[in-house]
């Protein structure tokens, strides 16, 4: 296996895309790769990245958050700027179909939930004032609150509160790529998982 292909697979983007709280980050990482490296990498890796891009657009209707839509649009811009004509046309078609389906599902959910449901970005802002235990609790209330409570920035803030500077902390021992974090083995971490790992490690050390 070539090193570029191995490094890409270790990012775990294909596995991250179906997960609601990871979808925006995976789309952004795909966008960065398309703009920064796509034309320089082997053909087999180009094909894999293209397929993951199509998958990202196809999954968009399942992602009922503003951050997901913004991330998919960012990915679309990278597609239009980077891919050759045939692949670009196929990806743009997938995006347009996904946006139509997303709007229909959003409207249906709004009608089902009534007009009292707060937008996701408002929920995330409110949840940013909560402590860790409260953030975990509100994530159990309902599906929409769980999505908001899983927002990566919220858990990065929690990590910083508990363990200090999240950019330099030795417990991660990795590097950041945009808003993604890689551990020393090269696998993608997200701040909720990084917090859990560090938090449980603290309890183990105390024991």
Legacy VTK file of the C-alpha trace (Angstrom):
# vtk DataFile Version 3.0
C-alpha trace
ASCII
DATASET POLYDATA
POINTS 207 float
0.000 0.000 0.000
1.372 3.434 -0.938
2.144 5.884 1.859
-0.313 8.560 0.621
-3.112 5.973 0.461
-2.213 4.610 3.878
-2.152 8.091 5.421
-5.501 8.922 3.867
-7.146 5.736 5.119
-5.835 6.383 8.626
-7.769 9.654 8.686
-10.935 7.576 8.831
-13.028 9.993 6.775
-15.202 7.261 5.246
-16.121 6.051 8.737
-16.668 9.605 10.005
-19.053 10.790 7.288
-22.152 8.832 8.463
-21.748 10.136 12.026
-23.732 13.313 12.520
-21.317 15.132 14.831
-18.295 14.174 12.698
-19.765 14.866 9.266
-18.837 18.601 9.063
-15.236 17.916 10.045
-14.896 15.085 7.545
-16.279 17.296 4.753
-13.839 20.063 5.623
-10.926 17.655 5.624
-11.982 16.342 2.203
-12.177 19.924 1.012
-8.637 20.681 2.233
-7.291 17.543 0.544
-9.003 18.349 -2.756
-7.582 21.856 -2.867
-4.150 21.092 -1.513
-3.159 17.671 -2.764
-5.629 16.106 -5.196
-3.688 16.813 -8.400
-0.433 15.547 -6.887
-1.579 12.183 -5.532
-1.790 8.751 -7.259
-4.786 7.898 -9.450
-6.076 5.190 -7.106
-6.167 7.669 -4.221
-7.836 10.288 -6.422
-10.566 7.757 -7.173
-11.050 6.974 -3.485
-11.297 10.652 -2.552
-13.805 11.230 -5.345
-15.987 8.354 -4.097
-15.833 9.697 -0.525
-16.857 13.108 -1.845
-19.911 11.618 -3.548
-20.719 9.767 -0.333
-20.514 13.025 1.611
-23.090 14.649 -0.652
-25.382 11.611 -0.583
-25.367 11.619 3.227
-26.166 15.328 3.522
-29.982 14.849 3.804
-29.396 12.868 7.010
-27.427 15.732 8.586
-29.961 18.191 9.938
-27.558 20.911 11.076
-26.433 24.236 9.689
-22.783 23.244 10.136
-23.330 20.206 7.908
-24.783 22.325 5.114
-21.937 24.851 5.363
-19.332 22.068 5.305
-20.963 20.412 2.276
-21.013 23.755 0.466
-17.311 24.230 1.234
-16.674 20.779 -0.205
-18.665 21.717 -3.309
-16.467 24.782 -3.838
-13.358 22.592 -3.691
-14.946 20.158 -6.142
-15.649 22.963 -8.614
-12.127 24.319 -8.274
-10.257 21.016 -8.502
-11.963 18.065 -10.195
-11.879 17.436 -13.954
-15.079 18.222 -15.860
-16.743 14.784 -15.871
-16.156 14.102 -12.193
-17.051 17.669 -11.297
-20.400 17.411 -13.096
-21.212 14.127 -11.347
-20.356 15.565 -7.925
-22.304 18.792 -8.504
-25.361 16.748 -9.516
-25.100 14.724 -6.295
-24.840 17.926 -4.276
-27.900 19.495 -5.914
-29.982 16.368 -5.384
-28.816 16.180 -1.776
-29.760 19.800 -1.088
-33.269 19.252 -2.452
-33.704 16.204 -0.223
-32.185 18.048 2.743
-34.643 20.939 2.429
-37.584 18.552 2.177
-36.510 16.641 5.281
-35.833 19.833 7.202
-39.292 21.132 6.384
-40.873 17.828 7.380
-39.033 17.821 10.707
-40.054 21.405 11.427
-43.691 20.531 10.776
-43.376 17.446 12.970
-41.696 19.272 15.856
-43.690 22.476 15.577
-42.346 26.009 15.542
-40.868 25.884 19.080
-37.692 23.968 18.136
-34.600 26.179 18.408
-32.114 26.219 15.496
-29.032 24.056 16.004
-26.598 26.972 16.073
-28.651 28.619 18.843
-28.631 25.383 20.853
-24.863 25.078 20.444
-24.417 28.653 21.692
-26.593 27.972 24.743
-24.788 24.712 25.470
-21.441 26.519 25.388
-22.282 27.942 28.836
-22.773 24.494 30.405
-20.315 22.513 32.487
-19.280 19.028 31.430
-21.910 17.100 33.413
-24.712 19.375 32.188
-23.494 19.038 28.590
-23.648 15.249 28.873
-27.135 15.473 30.391
-28.659 17.695 27.701
-27.264 15.351 25.054
-29.635 12.686 26.388
-32.796 14.780 26.061
-33.551 14.180 22.383
-31.936 13.529 19.015
-31.586 17.213 18.086
-30.076 18.159 21.436
-27.665 15.254 21.165
-26.392 16.602 17.836
-25.878 20.079 19.299
-24.221 18.732 22.458
-21.767 16.737 20.309
-20.444 19.848 18.536
-16.663 19.611 18.350
-15.983 23.161 19.577
-17.952 22.520 22.767
-15.755 19.578 23.661
-12.560 21.385 22.766
-13.600 24.065 25.265
-14.338 21.374 27.865
-10.936 19.812 27.211
-9.207 23.152 27.714
-11.144 23.781 30.938
-10.189 20.426 32.419
-6.709 19.796 31.059
-5.253 23.141 30.002
-4.076 24.232 26.561
-5.681 21.858 24.062
-3.166 22.786 21.346
-0.094 21.706 23.286
-1.329 19.209 25.865
0.912 16.154 26.117
-2.056 13.829 26.564
-2.911 14.157 22.860
0.662 14.057 21.536
-0.443 14.919 18.053
-1.010 17.693 15.605
-4.040 19.569 14.405
-5.265 19.607 10.806
-7.795 22.414 10.707
-10.259 21.308 13.392
-9.222 17.643 13.277
-6.754 16.191 15.716
-4.493 13.239 15.028
-3.031 11.065 17.729
0.516 9.751 17.595
-0.642 6.733 15.561
-2.098 9.003 12.881
-5.756 8.183 13.484
-8.343 10.931 13.573
-9.515 12.054 16.999
-12.339 14.421 17.805
-12.511 16.522 20.923
-15.270 14.537 22.637
-13.217 11.359 22.248
-10.022 13.194 23.249
-11.773 14.484 26.377
-13.081 11.020 27.263
-9.646 9.468 26.792
-7.944 12.084 28.959
-10.715 12.076 31.572
-10.726 8.297 31.973
-6.939 8.296 32.006
-7.021 10.747 34.882
-9.289 8.467 36.879
-7.035 5.504 36.151
-3.976 7.402 37.339
-5.828 8.494 40.473
-6.657 4.847 41.204
LINES 1 208
207 0 1 2 3 4 5 6 7 8 9 10 11 12 13 14 15 16 17 18 19 20 21 22 23 24 25 26 27 28 29 30 31 32 33 34 35 36 37 38 39 40 41 42 43 44 45 46 47 48 49 50 51 52 53 54 55 56 57 58 59 60 61 62 63 64 65 66 67 68 69 70 71 72 73 74 75 76 77 78 79 80 81 82 83 84 85 86 87 88 89 90 91 92 93 94 95 96 97 98 99 100 101 102 103 104 105 106 107 108 109 110 111 112 113 114 115 116 117 118 119 120 121 122 123 124 125 126 127 128 129 130 131 132 133 134 135 136 137 138 139 140 141 142 143 144 145 146 147 148 149 150 151 152 153 154 155 156 157 158 159 160 161 162 163 164 165 166 167 168 169 170 171 172 173 174 175 176 177 178 179 180 181 182 183 184 185 186 187 188 189 190 191 192 193 194 195 196 197 198 199 200 201 202 203 204 205 206
